[in-house]
Amino acid sequence: MTTTTKIDRKKKLKCFFGIKKDRQVDGDTINNKLLDEIIAEGGANANIAACMQCGSCTGGCPSAEQMDIPPRTLILMIQRGEWDQVLQSKTLWLCSSCYTCTSRCPRGVKPSDVIEAAKALAIREGIKNDSVKFNTIFVDLIKQRGILFEPELMYKYGGLKEVIDQAPLGIKLTLTGKMSPFPDQIKDPKSFKQALENIKK
């Protein structure tokens, strides 16, 4: 057997216990700098290093089929410090924060928190796309009155055309009591304002 053949064969071999290389992370490949940045942005209790790449998060994710990088792989890429690929992916903006992944993780990892922290880091670094625009408007409106008024969100995001396009759905939601036809306020604005201040601290 030639040396080249041996090398090619090694490339095809799986890691021990049958774990594929796309699921492997070890001390030599962990990027502590990126992990520290994700932790600082809100992933302090996400337990990122405990991920064993079992795939339970991806298996339960209702948005996984639309994602170009599934949650399992996203965690691995963050462990390895592959930030450029994470930044360019659609996954950050397709996550609905339903926390199914977090509830199913056998190791206590919180992929939802990791994704939220990565999203915040991406926005802070100045990434711009439609999802960032929508996310920013959404958060700003929540900060204003503590509860979302969907027609206002649509108008600020896409103008009058977006409001008209979404009107049939809005009417159905209003008639079934799932959406208020007028802006609403939360019951305790003072407590909500204090909660926002606590988050900033």
N, C-alpha and C positions, 0 to 999 in steps of 0.2 A: 504493500500500500504506500503510495507516495505521500510526501509531506502535505502537499496541497489537498489531497483527498482527506487526510486526517483533519485538517483545519476546517474544510467544508462540512465534514461529518460533525465536528464539535459545534459548529454554528447551528446545526439542525437539532442538536440534542436539547431536551428540556432540562430545566434545573431539577435538583433532587425533589422527590415526592411528586413528580409530574407537573410542577408549577411552571408555566411558560415564562419566558424572559420578559414578556410584556406585562407580567404581574409581579416582577421581582424588584425589590428595593432592599439595599443593605447600607451599612454604615458608610461605604465609599461613595454611594450615589445620592445620599440624602443631602439636600441643600438647606442648611440651617438658616441662611440669610433670608430666603424666601419664606420659610416657615415662620421666622420671627416677624416678618412683615405681615403675614396673614393673621398671626396671633394678635398683633397690635391693632389690626383693623376690626377685630371682633371675633376672632377664632380662638380666644383664650381657653375655652372649655371644650373645644371641638375634638381634642384627643387625636389629632391627625396621625401622629407616629404609631398609634395602635392599629392602624388599618392593616389587615392581613390579605386584602385583595380577594375576598370570598365572592364578591359580586352581588350580595344581598341588596345593596342600595340600588344597583342598576336593575335588578330583577323586579323590584317593587315600584320603580319610578314610572309614573303615568306619562311622562314626557320623554322618556329615553329614546323612543323610536324617532323622534324629531331632532334629537341631539347629535351633533357630529362627534362629540367626545362624551361618552357615558360617565355618570358620576364616579364609578369605580376607577376608570382611567384618569379622570380629572384629579382625583386624590393622589394617585401615583405620580402624575406629572408635577403636581405641586410639591410632593416629597422630593422629587428629583430636581426641582428648580427650573422646570421647562416653562417659564413664564410667558415667553413670546407666543408659544402655541396655545396656551390657555387664554391669553389676551385676545387672540384672533378667533377663538371658537364661539359658536352660537350658544353653547351650553349655559354660560353665565346668565344669558338673557332669556333662556327658555325655562329655567327653573322657576316653578310657581311657589316655592317655599311651603309645600304641603307637609313636609317633614316625615313623609312615608319612609324615606331612606334612613333617617335618623332613628325612627321607631323600630326598624328591622335590624339595625346593625348589632351583631352579637358581641362586638368589642367596645361599644359605647362611643364610637366615632360619630360625629355630627356633620355629615356631608352638607346639609342645608346651611349650617353656620359657616362652613368653609367657603361655599359658593357665595354667600352674602358678603363675606369678608373680601373675597377675591373681586367681587363686583365693585365694592366700595374702593378698593385699591386701584382698580382699572379706571374708575371715574376720577379719582384723585390724580391719576397720572395723565388725565386729559383725553382719554379715548372718546371718540364721538361716533355715534350711530343712532338709528331711530329708536333702538331700545333704551339707550342712555337718555335720550330726549324724553321718552315716555316716562321712564323711571324717575327722572328729575322733577318733571311736572307733577307726577303722582305724589311724590313725597312733599313737595312744596304745598300742594293743596291740602294734604292731610295736616300739615303743620299749621295751616291757617285756621281751620275750624274743627279739626279732629275727626272729621268724617268726610267721605268723598261724595261729591256731587258729579255724577258721571257726565252729564251734558257739558259741564264746564271743562272737565278733563278732555273730552273729545274736541272741544272748540280750541283750547290752548294747544292741543297736539297737532291737529290737522285743519283748523279753521272751520268755516261754515260748511264746506263740502263734507268734512268728516262727520259733522253733526247730522247733516241730511242723510248721508249714507247709513248711519247707525240708527236713524229715527225709527224704522220699523221694529227693530229689536228693542229699542228704548220704550216704545209704546206697549209692546207685549209685557215687558218687565214691570212697567208702571201699572198696567191693568191687573196683573197678578200680585201686586203688592210687594214686589221684590226690589223696586226702585222708587224713590220719592220724586214727584214731579217738580218739587221745589227744594232749594238748598236747606239743609238741616243743620242743627247744632248738637253737639254732645251735651249730656246733662250736667257735667261738672267741668266747665272750661278751665277753671282755676287749677284743679288737680292735674288736668291734661298738660297745662302749661308747665307745671312743676315737674311732671314726668319728663318732658322734653329737656328741661334744664338739667335734670339729673343725668340724662343720657349724654349731654354735652360734656359733663364733668367726667 
